[in-house]
Amino acid sequence: MAINDGISAELRRRLYAVFPEEGEASLLADQVAGLLARQKESWPALDAGCAALKAVRVREICGDGLAVKVQFNPQRIVSMSAPVDPESIRRRPCFLCPENLPVEQRAILYRGEYLILCNPAPIFPGHLTIVHIRHLPQSLPDYLGIFLRLAEDFGPRMTVFYNGPHCGASAPDHLHFQAVAAGFMPVEEEVRDLRNRARVLRRNGVTICRTEGLGRGALVIVGENEAGVTAAVGEILRELGRLTESAFEPMLNVLCTHTGEFWRLILFPRLKHRPDAYFREGEASLLVSPGAVDMGGLLITSREEDFRAMNPELVRGIFRETAFDDAKIDALLDLL
């Protein structure tokens, strides 16, 4: 792919590679591996962020059908505590715009319009952020096609995910996705177990079902044909918007993988961004700000007291406040 003539000299300076490379069958996974290795050598902040993952602690919380993990990751406190109200967003420079990226940060230009970047405060090894080169608002309905294409280009070893502008995105004003190695989030394995699925619908080669008994409700959408998957997800988003009376994009988080044969999306409709305890003071405070990773079954905590406090009752309470339950998912399926 030739580099767009409209790309600035500053942006060209940042480029490590271009995907797809013109005249070559370049593999995105190989380019990403090269970018990560190079950035660890040339960007001290990324090297430190990756090294900090070695000190991250994880423990499991199980009980009465609930099975999630909690991660203690202090470097995530900046993202988790970021103010996302319109006034705060308006007043701060956008940290995802190319001109505001760290001087050392390099990128893969993806399909002429996106930058694939290494995340300097990773949740997982090889954590990536994929940002549009222009300052466009976060929106899945308008960019579902590129979301699916990204999962296909990454292949089965990677999971691409999306945080809605009002439920997990710390930069709701700038279009971006994220990607991690597949299998890190417990829900990815849980949805493969047919005992965790219910209420199966089939239409135009696409299968839609809901999860059952996971403590929060989700839809699983599986299909081979891009047009069929796009149509099914579009219909779900429209009905979810009607059900929740959303004036804009309905609140949701989405995980997506492509196996080489089909796409699988796990869609979590949301009730609100943060639980009430997030805004409390003192011992009643709980700095948990759920996004796609948390809905996927890995709750991120940046304070040790929150990591230690987590128990099945607290986790169920967080999900109950912020996510649809199975009954609400059924009401959504009734509309399809």
C-alpha positions, -999 to 999 in steps of 0.1 A, spaced: 0 0 0 14 34 -10 16 60 18 -12 85 15 1 118 2 -20 136 28 1 121 57 23 147 73 60 146 74 58 142 112 36 112 109 59 97 82 88 101 106 70 79 131 63 50 108 80 17 115 61 -2 87 31 0 65 4 -27 63 -3 -41 38 31 -34 22 28 -26 -15 37 -56 -36 44 -78 -6 24 -104 14 34 -89 47 19 -105 78 5 -81 104 15 -103 133 51 -103 122 52 -66 118 37 -61 153 64 -84 168 91 -64 151 76 -31 162 74 -43 198 110 -55 199 123 -22 183 102 0 207 115 -18 238 150 -9 227 143 27 217 115 38 241 124 36 278 88 42 289 76 12 270 104 -10 282 96 0 318 59 -6 313 65 -41 299 90 -48 327 63 -38 353 41 -66 341 64 -90 358 53 -76 391 16 -77 383 -4 -100 406 -34 -120 396 -58 -140 417 -90 -159 409 -124 -153 424 -149 -181 421 -182 -190 436 -217 -200 426 -210 -200 389 -188 -169 390 -152 -174 378 -132 -142 372 -97 -130 377 -85 -98 394 -53 -81 384 -33 -57 405 -16 -34 380 -5 0 395 5 15 362 -31 14 350 -42 41 376 -38 69 350 -63 53 326 -87 42 353 -89 75 371 -91 96 339 -119 121 339 -142 115 309 -168 142 314 -172 165 283 -156 195 299 -125 176 310 -122 160 275 -125 194 259 -98 210 280 -71 184 277 -50 177 246 -59 144 230 -32 119 239 -40 97 209 -36 124 182 -3 118 163 11 152 171 7 145 209 22 110 210 56 106 228 86 115 207 99 80 208 67 63 198 67 46 164 37 30 145 26 7 118 4 25 93 -26 3 90 -47 4 57 -38 41 52 -59 55 80 -49 39 114 -17 37 135 -9 5 154 9 15 186 25 -3 215 7 6 248 32 19 273 9 9 303 0 -26 292 -25 -49 308 -10 -79 289 22 -86 271 21 -71 236 -9 -48 244 -16 -27 213 -37 4 207 -50 11 171 -59 48 166 -73 67 136 -48 92 122 -76 119 125 -94 131 156 -127 113 151 -151 104 179 -152 68 192 -180 49 174 -185 13 166 -215 15 142 -196 38 118 -164 17 118 -176 -19 123 -162 -29 90 -126 -19 99 -130 -36 133 -138 -69 116 -111 -64 91 -86 -58 118 -95 -90 136 -91 -109 103 -57 -93 96 -44 -102 131 -57 -137 128 -66 -162 156 -37 -154 179 -51 -119 187 -83 -106 202 -94 -71 191 -116 -52 215 -137 -20 216 -147 2 245 -177 24 240 -173 62 245 -193 61 278 -182 27 292 -145 22 292 -128 44 267 -104 68 284 -103 88 251 -139 88 240 -131 117 216 -107 98 195 -115 66 175 -95 37 187 -95 -1 192 -71 -23 212 -56 -57 207 -41 -84 229 -30 -120 225 -61 -143 224 -70 -162 255 -61 -138 282 -97 -131 292 -116 -159 309 -148 -153 289 -130 -163 257 -128 -199 270 -162 -198 287 -182 -191 256 -167 -222 239 -185 -243 265 -220 -249 253 -233 -252 288 -226 -214 291 -248 -206 261 -286 -203 257 -313 -189 234 -297 -196 201 -309 -177 170 -298 -183 134 -302 -159 105 -284 -155 71 -256 -178 82 -250 -160 115 -255 -176 149 -265 -154 178 -269 -166 214 -265 -153 249 -243 -164 277 -258 -179 309 -248 -178 345 -216 -158 341 -226 -130 365 -231 -105 336 -249 -110 303 -234 -111 268 -243 -119 233 -221 -142 212 -222 -136 174 -206 -161 151 -205 -160 113 -183 -167 82 -196 -139 60 -186 -103 67 -218 -89 53 -239 -112 74 -220 -105 106 -221 -67 99 -259 -69 93 -265 -89 125 -244 -66 147 -259 -36 132 -294 -49 140 -284 -57 175 -270 -22 180 -302 -6 167 -324 -26 189 -301 -21 219 -304 16 213 -342 14 213 -342 -7 244 -320 16 263 -334 48 247 -299 58 237 -297 91 218 -263 81 205 -243 49 204 -257 24 231 -233 16 259 -213 -16 250 -180 -34 250 -170 -59 223 -143 -86 219 -136 -100 184 -115 -128 170 -112 -143 136 -102 -180 133 -95 -181 96 -130 -195 90 -153 -173 110 -156 -142 132 -167 -145 168 -178 -114 186 -187 -112 223 -208 -82 230 -215 -68 265 -244 -43 267 -238 -19 295 -260 0 320 -234 25 332 -196 32 331 -185 30 368 -201 15 399 -212 39 427 -183 28 449 -159 44 424 -171 78 435 -172 72 473 -145 83 496 -125 66 523 -128 28 530 -160 26 509 -141 37 478 -134 11 450 -114 24 421 -127 0 395 -137 13 361 -150 -16 340 -142 -18 303 -140 -46 278 -112 -65 296 -131 -64 329 -163 -75 312 -142 -103 297 -135 -116 332 -102 -99 342 -110 -71 366 -82 -45 367 -73 -28 400 -46 -2 404 -46 0 442 -36 -29 464 -65 -23 489 -90 -28 460 -71 -59 448 -73 -74 483 -109 -64 489 -123 -81 459 -146 -110 467 -176 -127 449 -201 -104 465 -182 -73 453 -177 -86 418 -214 -95 414 -223 -61 427 -200 -44 401 -215 -64 373 -251 -59 385 -246 -21 385 -228 -18 352 -238 -46 329 -269 -63 316 -280 -95 333 -293 -126 315 -329 -114 317 -321 -81 301 -302 -99 273 -334 -120 268 -354 -88 264 -330 -76 237 -332 -110 219 -370 -107 220 -366 -76 198 -345 -93 171 
